[in-house]
Amino acid sequence: MITYYVKELMLSRGYKYPNNALRKLGFHYNLARQILSGQARSLNLNQVESLCVFLNCTPNDLLNYTPPQKDYIKSGHPLNEVSKQADAMGAIDYLRNLSPSDLKKANDLLKQLHDRV
């Protein structure tokens, strides 16, 4: 199943109130709630573009693919690239378990990565 990954993406980017941010972007309250709860079924391309510009991401970053069953599609299938099962939120878990000195090293690496972008 393909679902929107907007709430997780916004939380990982530090937005404490994603619904408010979506409202400021011009999304109606009900649609913002549906997007964040995973109940939204469609967004038009202008809305996708608005989210991508705001979050500095690509449309693939807004989606998550979870196969309905094991071996549903082959492992090399491009749809697997949209799976976020252990991405950003998993990275946060790794950071939580780092020692203070390792956390500083990770922070320095993230700064270098950010400066390249």
Secondary structure, DSSP 8 states (H G I E B T S, - for coil): -EEE-HHHHHHHTT-S-HHHHHHHTT--HHHHHHHHHT------HHHHHHHHHHHT--GGGGEEE--SSTTSS-TT-GGGGG--TTSHHHHHHHHHTS-HHHHHHHHHHHHHHHHH-
